[in-house]
């Protein structure tokens, strides 16, 4: 059995399928943890959700966390915010993948699945979260601060507040060379978002899949068909 973790799929279904089926050859003996951001920015948000839900329905050990983009889509669909979610181009791609004109029309099964997603996984040796924690808070409070757990971009790590466990997170696109270095050195904080969706950024544009038991990092290049997205500023 192997334990794998990946994150920030952003509608990149073809890349995800290639990573699981061809690169790591994910099987019923393995576990896969996905750290959120299934939707927005990329070409097939609905396809990513369908694929993950189908794997779960087949009894595969696929465990998914909630990311900030998933929460924004859920909030928009359920009328919990008046703010616009994502950019206009992102919204168009996402809604087109669902075949609807507005977020409120997204089919209920997808919203129900998103609404059931947890905010963290606490493993014997790792804590998995989408973005991170505010380590200035008391441990119990920081792990209930869901907005921070989905959105924080900078923090000072304190292993004592996670009982000495390593932290694995996504959310902030990080150059592949830096993510590889962190895996190679078995760092206490492992960043896994290598900006798969940003296909015009040569230092990004890959999906990271980390083996938690061996620290082997699989970098899978974006293999989506063409879709509009701007180059991400460095």
N, C-alpha and C positions, 0 to 999 in steps of 0.2 A: 504494500500500500504506500502511496505517495500523497503528500499534502501539497497542493498548489495554490497560489494566490495570484490574482490579477485585478486590474482596476481600470476605471475611466474608459469604458468601451465606446461611449458616445456614438452609437448607431453604426459602428464598424462591424457588421455581421460577418462579412466574408473573411476578414482578418481573424475574428474570434474563432470561427469554424476551422480555419486553417491551423490556428494555434492549438486548438484542442484535438482535432482529428488527425492532423499530420505531424505536428511538431512534438507535442508531449504525449500524443496518443492516449488521451484520457480514457480511463476504463472504469468499470463498476467497482474495482478494488480501490480506486483513488478517491480523494476528497478535493473539491475545488471551492475556494473562497473568492468571492467577487466583491470588491469594496465600493461599489456604487458608480453612479453616473452612467447609466445605460442609455440615456436619451440625450437629444439635442446635439447640435453642431454637425453630426455625421449623417450619412444617407439613409439609414434604415433602423430607426429607433424601435419601431414595432417589431421588426425582424429579430433584433437582439432579445427583446422580451419574450417573443414566441420561442426562440431557441432555448433560452434558459428555462422557461416554464416547461417545455417539452422534455428537457433532460431531467428535470425534477419529477415529472409525471412518469418517466421510465424508471424511477427509483434510484437515479444517480445522486451521489452525495454532492449536490451543488448548493452552496449556502451563500446567500446574497445579502449585502448591507445596503443601506440607504445613503445616497449621495445628495449633494445640494441641488443638482439639476433634476433629479428624480422628485425631490420635495417641491421644487418650483413648478414642475409640470402637474404634480398632484394638487398643489394649492390652486393653480389656475383652473384646473378641471372641476374642482369642488367649490369654486367661488370664494376661497378663503383669503384672497388678496386682490387688491385693485391694481397692483403694479404689473407692468408688462413682464412676462417671463422670457428670458433669452432675447437675442436680437431678432429683428424682423426676418432675416434670412434663416436663422436657426428655427424659428417658429414655423416658417413655411416648409422646411424640410421635414420637421418632426410631424406636423399635421398631415402632410402629404403621405408619409409612411403609414399613418393610421387611416387614411382615406376620409378625413373629416375636415371641416372648415374652421372649427374652434375646439379648444381644449375640452369644453364641457361635453362634447360629443364623442370623446374617446370611450370605447366600450368598457363597461363596468369591470369585466374580469381583469383588465390591465390595472385599473385604478385600485381594485381590491388587493391585487398582488403587491403593488407599490406601497399601499397603506399598511401592509403587514410586515414590511421590512424592518429589521432591527437596526440599531445605530452602532453596535460594536459586537465583536466576538472576542471572548476571553478564553484563550487556549492555555494549556498548562505551561507553555513556554513563550507565547506571543500574545499580544493584544492587537487586534485588527480593527481599524477605524477608517472612515473615509478621509478625513482631513487631519485630525490630531486632537489635542486637548489643550486647555489653558491650565498649565501645571502650577500656576500661582494659586489656584483654588484648592480647597481641601479635596482629598481623593473622591469622597462620595459625591461632592457637588460637581466636580469637573466631569464625572461620568454620567451626570444627569443633564449636563448643559448641551443639549442636542444641537442647538444652532451652531455653537462653537465646534462641536465634533464634526459637523458637515462643512464648515466654512473657514475655519482658521487657516492662515497661510504661513504664519511664523510663530514659533514657540520655542521655549528653552526646555529641553527634555530633562525630566527628573525620574530616573528609573525606580527610585524608592516608592513613588506613588503608583507604580504598576507592579509592585512586589518583585522588582528586579527583572521583569520580563522585557523582551524586545518589543518595539512598536513597529508595525507595518502600516503604511498609509499611502494614499494617492493624493488627488485633488490638484496639486501644483505641478504642472508639466516641468520635468527635469531632464536635462540632456542625458542621453543614453550612457555616455562615458562615466558620468557621476553615479548613475544608478548601478552600473556594473561595478564601480569601485566599492560602493557600499555593500554589495553582495559579496564581492571577493574578500572584503575585510570583516565580514560577519558583523556589521555595524549594529549598534544598539537601536538606531532608528533607520529603518529601511524605507526609502521613498520608491514608489513603484509606478508613478504616472510618467511615462515617457512620451506623452502627447501623441498617441497613435493617430488621432483624428487630424492633426496638423500636418497634412501631407506635403506641404510646401516647405517645411522646416527640416533641413537635412539632419540637424542634431536631435530631432524628435522623430515623429512619424513611425514609431514602432510600438507594438503592444508588448509589455513586459509580463512574463509569467515566471514566478519564482517558486522553486521547490523549497519548501520550508525545512525539510529534513537535511538536504545537502547544500543549500544555499546556491544551487545552480540557477542561473538566470537565463531564461530563453527570451531573446529579443526577436520579435516577429514583425517584419516590415509591413506597413499598411499595404493591403492588396485590394482595396476597394476600387470599383469603377469610379470614373471622374465625378466629382461633386464640388460645388462652390464652397470655398472656405478661404479666408484671408490668411496670409502668413502671420504667425504669432510673433509679436515684437520680442526681441531678445532681452 
